[in-house]
Amino acid sequence: MPFFLAKTDPETYSADQFAADRRTVWDGVNNAQALMAIKAMRPKDRVFIYHSMGQAAVVALAKVVSTPRPDPNNPKSWVVDLEYLRPFDPPVTLREIKDSGLFNQWSLVRQSRLSTMPAPGEFADWIRARYPRGKW
């Protein structure tokens, strides 16, 4: 199963708000490389939700519940629907990810400003080992 990572500023749209909403349209992505990731998403793929401000960390897991489609509000962008699955408590910080040394080639570590990206299967395995219970 493919995995992705999507960043959000918690002051704009937090994982807590996503948990309350249960489902959301993931929009607001304009970077060409990030849009390629959104266009690659398929129903049932998993998406790590990452808070990019404050303590930068992976805070939750979602699943893709639609096929990607053009953003009706921005003809240059694409959107996808996500469903909230679970929190990660405590969150997995960017510092922990970097300190592990396991993901130095991943865009999250190399291109910190990229908002949406594929996540390596090894990262999903690493997270799953830390949080074996709950929805996956």
N, C-alpha and C positions, 0 to 999 in steps of 0.2 A: 504494500500500500504506500503510495507517495505521501510525503510529509512536506509541509511548507511552514514558513514563519511569516507572520504579519505584525508589523509594528503599529502601535497607537500611542498617542500622548494621553496618559490617564486623565488629564484635565479636560481633554476633548471628548474621549470616549473610553471609559475605564472598563476593565474586566468585570468589575462589580456591576456596572450598568449593563454590560453584555449579559451577565448572569441573570439579571432581573428581566431583561428583554427576551432572553432565551434564543432569539433569532435576529439576525441583522443583515443588511446589505453592506458588504465591504466595498467602500468606494473611496474616492479622494486620492487615488493613485495616479500619478502622472509620468513618473520616470519610465522610460522605454524598457529597461531591463526588469523593473518590477512588474510592469504590465505583461511581459512575457510569462512571468510566474503566474499571474492571475489567469491568463489565457490557457495555461497548462493544467489548471485545477479541474478536477472532475468530482462528481458526487461520490461521497464516502471517503475522499482524501481527508487527511487530518491536517489541522493548522495550529501551530503553536502561537499563542497570543503573547506579544512582547510589549511591555511598557518601556517606552524609550526615554522618558523623562524621570527625574528623581532617581530612584534606584533602578537602573536599567536591568530588566530581568524578564524571563519567561514566567508568566503568571497564570496561564490557563491553556486549555486545549479545546478546540472546536472542530467540527466536521463540515465539509463542504456539502451543501444540500441543493445546489443548482449547477447548471452548466454556466460558464462565463458568458456574458452578453455585453454589448456596448452600453455604456453609461448614458441613460436618456438625458442627463443634465450636462454632459461633457462629451462631445463626439470624438474626442481624442483619447478617451479613457474607457476602461472596462470595469465591470463589477461582477461580484459573485455573492450568493447568499451563504451565510454561515450559521450553524447552530451550536450553541454553547454546550460543551460536554462536562468540563470539570475544572476546578482550580488546581493550582500547584501551591501547596502551603507546607513549608515556606517556598517562596519563588526561587527559581534558579537564576542567580545573578550572572551578568555578563562577566564579572570578575571570575566567578567559579568556572565558567565555560572557557575563558582564556587560560586560567591557571591549570586546567586539566591537561592542556597541551594536545588534546585529541582532535581539535577542530580548527587548527591553524589555517587550513586552506578554505574554510567555509566563508562565504560572503559576510556573514554576521561579524566575523572577526576581522576580515580583510577590508570590507566596504561598509563601514558602520552606518553610513547614511542611507543605504538602500532599504526601502520600506517594506518590501515583500520579496520573498526569495524561496527557492527550494531549500529544504532542510535535509541533511544527510540521514540515511537510514540508521547509521551508527549513533547519531545524536538521539534519534527516537529511542533506540535500544538503551542508551545511557540514561535517558530520562525515565523510561519505563522501569529500569532497575531501581531507581530512587523512589518511584511512586507506583508500586505494583498493583495497588488496589484502586478501584474506581473505573469509570468508563474510559475505554481506549477505542 
